[in-house]
Amino acid sequence: MVSFTKKNTLEQTGFKLTSEGFIHRGVSYKFDEVVETRSYRKVFERKIIMVGSDFTHGMSIIFVMKSGENVQLTEQPTWLSDSKLDRVEQIQKIFDTISDKTFHNRARKYLNQAM
């Protein structure tokens, strides 16, 4: 499903990684506040017979915080513009970095349940 406007993009949210965490919509979050990470990525291929293929990329990442708040970044195609692969790759790198830095904190809740 293609939307009319883009929401939660890097520019709209002012998202920035810092040494202690990240900034989203002017609010600072620390890595130890992240309790869950989610990512959704899609590639849509449109084939035109005897001409070739055209690809559209989209990605959404969500970080669930201790407070229950969801922090989201999204790159998606709209009716008037396609998403660029380099933007999707940039969001993927942000997701990978935050996932690495929060792994022990996120795993702790499962280890506490097992003990």
SULFEN-V825721 format. One line per field, one symbol per residue. ss: DSSP state (A for helix, B for strand, O for the rest). psi: psi as a letter, one per 20 degrees, with the letter a starting at -180 (. if undefined). Layout:
ss: ???
psi: ???
//
This chain:
ss: OOBOOOOOOAAAAOOBBOOOBBBBOOBBBBAAABBBBBBBBBBBBBBBOOOBBBBBBBBBBBBBBOOOOBBBBBBOOBOOOOOOAAAAAAAAAAAAAAAAAAAAAAAAAAAAAAO
psi: pprhqqqkrgghikppqrhicrppkjppqqhiipiqqqqppqpppopopjgaqpqpqqqpqppprhiiqppqpqpqqrhiqqqphhgghghgggggghgghjghghhhhhhhhh.
//
